[in-house]
Amino acid sequence: MQQSELDFINTLRQSSRYIEEHRGKTCVIYLPGTLLAAPDSLKQLGSDIGLLHHLGLKIVLVMGATQQIDSALNRAGVEWQTHRDVRITSIEMLDIFQQTIGQVRSQLEAVFSQASALLSNPVTIVSGNWVIAQPKGVIDGIDFQHTGKLRKIDHKGISACLDSGQIVLLTPLAYSLTGEVFNLNTLEQTCEVANALKADKLMIYAKPEQLQKLPKQMSIPELRQLIKQLEDSEQKHLLQQIDLSNQFIKRVHILDERDPSALLMELFSRDGCGTLIFSDRYHQLRPAHIEDVGGILELISPLEEQGVLVKRSRERLELEIENFLLLERDQTIIGCAAIYPHENNMGELACLAVHADYRGQELGEQLLKAIEVKALKQGIESLFLLTTHTHHWFIEHGFSLKTVEDLPSERQSLYNLKRQSKVLIKPLSTDN
Ligand SMILES: CC(C)(COP(=O)(O)OP(=O)(O)OC[C@H]1O[C@@H](n2cnc3c(N)ncnc32)[C@H](O)[C@@H]1OP(=O)(O)O)[C@@H](O)C(=O)NCCC(=O)NCCS
């Protein structure tokens, strides 16, 4: 089989798990005007979102149109004012807003019709008055006029449309109960709608400068810590907005707006391509069970072949599975370690491994700490191990180089002289 065919099969295997996992899940996607302004990006988005819908995701789109509105106002020679970085929408500007947003919306609907032509079930996209607005009001003596803020969301109405198999589209325009038209901040609206729907995923296309230096993943406490460290910037505003309306959203993904395909990469590949902010645990450290044996073998076999780890058969792993702890991410085992009790209150740390793609994130250290806790619970007072490749790492983690004579006697008799492994020992303290 050729490499390209193998790559294809591997990709299919990897993504099929996510296809199953995402089916029936609610996904809210923020599409900024800049992304929709480029015809190629727009076309790509139409077909990718059509595909997501086809794969059973419930999709809500919230479109922005700032770039298009700026151009339309400039063309008409209309000047606008801002206060605290928010545009003041005068009654004279509303016509231009309605025309421009209507135009962007029809362009978006058109690409969905085009995408539908390639799918067995046509994609229907609907918009409506589910969002009720109210005036932003007068702040610092400045009247924001038709710039509004979100008052309430008919999330049941939106859910009914999603359940009937339609894609929901929200625009920056919303209406008050008195029938007035308001211009809303779309990012704010997106986050609040996602929260009201208790969305499984909120996908935000952001500017490259808003993505700068963001880690691949952050928990909510890490997000808050980062916000505290940042200077006032568009990146900080984005992260603050996410933090503000994130009570019920499970995962927020920030993607680069220059790459419309980031959506599929993020949803269907194990490592995604943007930044993930999670409120559920992303990787899980847990005891191993018998059904994990296949996953452990997959992780350690390459290391056994390189001679880094001693070979273990499936049968041996099955018998010793209770000694193992695992790190699991998206149903894939990405790390493992085991502890074997010996005489003299000593315990052997064995089979510590982290998948090559995930090294350097202190996962090895997390596993080691968890093994130490497990060992202490079993009354073990010191850990020992034999290694041929990794003694420096262990020395950096509190182990010292020792000799074969320092090992428990039954382990000394099994010492394989041919391997010439180094012996390392670490005393455990209860305040570890
Ligand atoms: C050893 C191992 C578990 C560390 O996992 P990890 O999640 O990358 O560990 P951490 O993130 O806590 O530590 C990473 C640091 O250890 C260093 N490191 C990794 N392997 C090392 C080795 N063999 N010798 C010395 N240092 C090593 C890395 O360079 C990195 O250093 P840096 O932070 O200065 O860049 C992982 O490298 C592994 O699975 N190795 C192969 C299996 C193995 O050797 N197991 C031990 C035999 S029992």
The ligand as an SDF file (V2000), in Angstrom:
LIG
                    3D

 48 50  0  0  0  0  0  0  0  0999 V2000
   10.3530   10.2380   29.9620 C   0  0  0  0  0  0  0  0  0  0  0  0
    8.9640   10.6870   29.5510 C   0  0  0  0  0  0  0  0  0  0  0  0
    7.9130    9.8390   30.2020 C   0  0  0  0  0  0  0  0  0  0  0  0
    8.7760   12.1570   29.9430 C   0  0  0  0  0  0  0  0  0  0  0  0
    7.4820   12.5540   29.5950 O   0  0  0  0  0  0  0  0  0  0  0  0
    7.1160   14.1170   29.3440 P   0  0  0  0  0  0  0  0  0  0  0  0
    5.6320   14.2500   29.4600 O   0  0  0  0  0  0  0  0  0  0  0  0
    7.7450   14.6090   28.1080 O   0  0  0  0  0  0  0  0  0  0  0  0
    7.8190   14.7470   30.6190 O   0  0  0  0  0  0  0  0  0  0  0  0
    7.8390   16.2010   31.1310 P   0  0  0  0  0  0  0  0  0  0  0  0
    7.0730   17.1310   30.2580 O   0  0  0  0  0  0  0  0  0  0  0  0
    7.4830   16.1330   32.5740 O   0  0  0  0  0  0  0  0  0  0  0  0
    9.4100   16.5140   31.0060 O   0  0  0  0  0  0  0  0  0  0  0  0
    9.9420   16.9100   29.7690 C   0  0  0  0  0  0  0  0  0  0  0  0
   11.4280   17.2310   29.9560 C   0  0  0  0  0  0  0  0  0  0  0  0
   12.1510   16.0230   30.1540 O   0  0  0  0  0  0  0  0  0  0  0  0
   13.1790   15.9340   29.1960 C   0  0  0  0  0  0  0  0  0  0  0  0
   13.3850   14.5250   28.8350 N   0  0  0  0  0  0  0  0  0  0  0  0
   12.5590   13.6930   28.1860 C   0  0  0  0  0  0  0  0  0  0  0  0
   13.1490   12.4790   28.0290 N   0  0  0  0  0  0  0  0  0  0  0  0
   14.3710   12.5790   28.5820 C   0  0  0  0  0  0  0  0  0  0  0  0
   15.4540   11.6950   28.7170 C   0  0  0  0  0  0  0  0  0  0  0  0
   15.4140   10.4700   28.2190 N   0  0  0  0  0  0  0  0  0  0  0  0
   16.5420   12.1170   29.3650 N   0  0  0  0  0  0  0  0  0  0  0  0
   16.6310   13.3640   29.8650 C   0  0  0  0  0  0  0  0  0  0  0  0
   15.6190   14.2700   29.7680 N   0  0  0  0  0  0  0  0  0  0  0  0
   14.5180   13.8800   29.1130 C   0  0  0  0  0  0  0  0  0  0  0  0
   12.6760   16.7240   28.0270 C   0  0  0  0  0  0  0  0  0  0  0  0
   13.7580   17.1690   27.2160 O   0  0  0  0  0  0  0  0  0  0  0  0
   11.9790   17.8840   28.7140 C   0  0  0  0  0  0  0  0  0  0  0  0
   12.9360   18.8030   29.1610 O   0  0  0  0  0  0  0  0  0  0  0  0
   12.6660   20.3980   29.0400 P   0  0  0  0  0  0  0  0  0  0  0  0
   11.4560   20.6400   29.8860 O   0  0  0  0  0  0  0  0  0  0  0  0
   13.9220   20.9800   29.5790 O   0  0  0  0  0  0  0  0  0  0  0  0
   12.4400   20.6220   27.6030 O   0  0  0  0  0  0  0  0  0  0  0  0
    8.7930   10.6190   28.0090 C   0  0  0  0  0  0  0  0  0  0  0  0
    9.8760   11.3230   27.4160 O   0  0  0  0  0  0  0  0  0  0  0  0
    8.7740    9.1930   27.4520 C   0  0  0  0  0  0  0  0  0  0  0  0
    7.7110    8.6060   27.3320 O   0  0  0  0  0  0  0  0  0  0  0  0
    9.9410    8.6780   27.0760 N   0  0  0  0  0  0  0  0  0  0  0  0
   10.0410    7.3560   26.5060 C   0  0  0  0  0  0  0  0  0  0  0  0
    9.7980    6.2730   27.5290 C   0  0  0  0  0  0  0  0  0  0  0  0
   10.7990    6.2630   28.6480 C   0  0  0  0  0  0  0  0  0  0  0  0
   11.9630    6.5690   28.4730 O   0  0  0  0  0  0  0  0  0  0  0  0
   10.3070    5.8940   29.8470 N   0  0  0  0  0  0  0  0  0  0  0  0
   11.0940    5.7700   31.0300 C   0  0  0  0  0  0  0  0  0  0  0  0
   11.5810    4.3720   31.1640 C   0  0  0  0  0  0  0  0  0  0  0  0
   10.9190    3.6140   32.5770 S   0  0  0  0  0  0  0  0  0  0  0  0
  1  2  1  0
  2  3  1  0
  2  4  1  0
  2 36  1  0
  4  5  1  0
  5  6  1  0
  6  7  2  0
  6  8  1  0
  6  9  1  0
  9 10  1  0
 10 11  2  0
 10 12  1  0
 10 13  1  0
 13 14  1  0
 14 15  1  0
 15 16  1  0
 15 30  1  0
 16 17  1  0
 17 18  1  0
 17 28  1  0
 18 19  1  0
 18 27  1  0
 19 20  2  0
 20 21  1  0
 21 22  1  0
 21 27  2  0
 22 23  1  0
 22 24  2  0
 24 25  1  0
 25 26  2  0
 26 27  1  0
 28 29  1  0
 28 30  1  0
 30 31  1  0
 31 32  1  0
 32 33  2  0
 32 34  1  0
 32 35  1  0
 36 37  1  0
 36 38  1  0
 38 39  2  0
 38 40  1  0
 40 41  1  0
 41 42  1  0
 42 43  1  0
 43 44  2  0
 43 45  1  0
 45 46  1  0
 46 47  1  0
 47 48  1  0
M  END
$$$$
